[in-house]
């Protein structure tokens, strides 16, 4: 009763109002029995005790006190496990074995009633008739009772191809299902009928037991879901020439296009039409992209390349277009870029006579540019 008194606010309004005046769970003829020592066995009484299998606890102690008197009775509600004392006395033997090993006559009346929170056969069969599943697996029950249930279900579903299985413990069960599913195209994708073998690209949305294919832009129209775009930006330390980075990216990606200054607010180029690389300062560049699986892979490749270049290529300062208007400054800029590229490819590059770049090869022959 302590549980009900503790959670009185979970009761209905009538109980709560009554509790404000007096405790509705304080019964005159009902009390809690914590141990057998506190039980005053005088006069008739009804005791609700556990365990229901009569294996131990208060129920076993009371049973041994009362089993020899024919005035007493034991009512077993619900399912009892095979091998327990409760299962034994249902068959009304003449004697029972006590916990101390001695035997005692069973003179008390024994009654069994079906009082369980589980569904019975009528409820189970009605439920299965509504579902009509192709496979029925019977688990968690006594072997004999499960066998009886299986035979009844086989008779009930005899005119159907229903597979009824009652596996033993640890026995594996294989089931086969038809994997074909029907999906309807709706929204923009349904405006034009696709040709034979034409691929339809969209979002597959499951609602209850139906499937629909729709364009991402129609998701909020035909469902309660919505889409969102995540734009991300990171800044990476980079002290090399911005032109050198663009050159190396062209070796990896087919599409590396420069962006106008008025669009990007400074030197920038776009990689694979997904990632924008911007020149922030002499020490940093920034990467901008809209998050999706392909763009994330492009970003990882660009970041790996930038970090590799920062370790291997010496710093080359590239001035902006406004600072390189004269032909002489443009030539110096080109020389620095070429020098940085040759160093990254051949390693040992030095300035020779008349400003020529000399590359030293392994076989010690000279080359000039």
Secondary structure, 3 states (H helix, E strand, C coil): CHHHHHCHHHCCHHHHHHHHHCCCCCCCCCCCCCCHHHCCCCCCCCCCCCCCCCCCHHHHHHHHHHCCCCCCEEEEECCCCCCCHHHHHHCCCCEEECCCCCEEECCCEEEEECCCCCCCHHHHHHHHHHHCCCEEECCCCCHHHHHHHHHHHHHHCCCCCCEEECCCCCCCCCCCCCCCCCEEECHHHHCCCCCCCCCCCCEEEEECCEEEEECHHHHHHHCCCCCCCCEEEEEEECCCCHHHHHHHHHHHCCCEEECCHHHHCCCEEEECCCEEEEECCCCEEEEEEECCHHHHHHHHHHHHHHHHHHHHCCCCCCCCHHHCCCHHHHHHHHHHHHHHHHHHHHCCEEECHHHCEEEECCCCCEEEC
